[in-house]
């Protein structure tokens, strides 16, 4: 995994006495940088650097948009399993336009729209040099936010619906909590595209009816609050079959309530823990219901998967998006200079279950 290093970043404030810039041009990159782990609002600083000359396998990209994800925040805090070398430019996802390519670069041309496919590449900057193997050309018609947010939440939803139960092949019912999260919205839309019935659990709130309607418009079969799940009769009355697959990003009591409604031999996949409470499973569920419990982390999947598997997945996700079957989650574009607004949102629970904030470099 390539980590961003300051050996290629030359601060504008540095005098020629300390650095000799050999580039024939002076291209400046505006970027966010942190030199220590901590509260992102305290440690992330706005800086300008001179972009070094391109290497033979480098691609110069003018960034268009990059989301602020909870994983980005956890990385800056030093709490994420992926460790980075400091100083570092944050940002795991993003989309941009190719401005220049190195002499050995193949399959990428100036003017192409590209996404960053590997994490910890530093997408929170307006212009950057990336190695060609961390970029993928995407169709020009692909939406800006769809492209910027493609590699984490849509791919996470795709893999969880593909790798643990044959929901697509056998039409099995799926249940999930945190259904209005960015990943949850992708799960709903992919289920609709694949003809999969789904039950979606959300926290109660004053605008619950509007939220339910929004998720149903995306393709949700049922939307229930956590309280409604405890007393619902939709499974007992056979309005819908009991789920075979549960997707859990909350943990605690919410995951236990989903487990209660699973079919015999059902499975639960945990990919988050918003409640910060442990996932507790009764022994009887393993013995008498043949229950299976898994964890999923998109980064780990990417490290093990072949390039063929990755391309197949991303191409199918792109097809769903260009066919208007998979849209970006509710989001707000924030100008790069106002990055603190986006970072502050991601530090709250809204960053997990509310509006997705996307840095706008245009």
Steps between C-alpha positions, in 0.01 A plus 500: 500500500651831390518763772528867431838644595628854535807409295291604199335806652695823494349771724463841340627658820832316465786707364720397210780476751341184636343355185590514134195474274604358164156496339468720192160615629366600836174314554348556843279250681261614772459218748401401849780360714536360851831451677365329812202283593214662688175690460474572125371851565823570690767309309392534135647813343466667160834521318642571154780299340687494171418187299818314397569389141313188385670164516474262205203313654333799663174667408423863579137535608296812559260390776131576457346358817589286802270380780565526872439152642500377862806290411682818397423650840610187686828496304576860595419416863746208482221253582471323164673164441675640191800696622653787306833677503490856624477765367210386283229628269167340597233365267433146374260566212465753224450578133698727274605583146835394354720795402828330415648148489848355538672353195437136604132542592265280298119502482462849648494821296475872575135597532391164645280495809665276760426373849749405770460128570742446789477657847746738666596679180417849625199625305435814705700726266410679181778357287715192556737254339391135533652174381303364205415175682284680759279662237213374287347678203123537534236612247456873459125460550553359849372754753756703694390390848434142386857482370652671806329260742517183291773290659386477864126487567365364169772235489445410867129453434571300184741262673282439807206416274719268291740316728304359796162377376373434145240775531516588132475144372231379741311820571570491873373780722752746647464702822729786603531763771638849444302484178520873430880502518691545175570127483141418599364708213724307262379168642138600436566605142705192411229280651241673283716458189541129578136444595580430867244578773650692789406610851661820622545615860555864594498702821180687581502876442251786454513474119468120496219493242705705254799273554290187448360642177847590376636149562191341345553713190853359481361147505445404864235228541440587868641773722461457878628689799697305759193508727273374220735211428449367853123470454455454125281217369609517136693173535242320711223600258722395208480841335863435419725199560742512788838635394795273430760778510535782753736792446606668823669839538357586842567214742351471848125442537435589137704206372336265752151603385589426137641162599169405662321521165750305288421173327659177621861496371490875458813717503586842635781711357635778722678787327461780754416576862327837521349429842846405630330214684622144443321250281354245740371169365317241713663160505168345395513685169817316404381160622132490408477749213837422339572873502818633338669830580758675284692824488569696183757771418526627144871578538578139591300372203689731264836379632416137422295532181652470155496789255248302293261471795535868582438611141198274469345645815574864419379460142170353619458781754571756226242331275238529775586868539497588129169314464363725779439201726753610761514863608727681742368533857358823633794736491618857525781646292738714707759729346854389577571819698211408734636153577441544876125481441532160334745372761280620785200318356691174476604529865136469608255213463360685198814403315389137524125525450433841352614717213825405327734800468715520187790740447455699178822605326330654196 
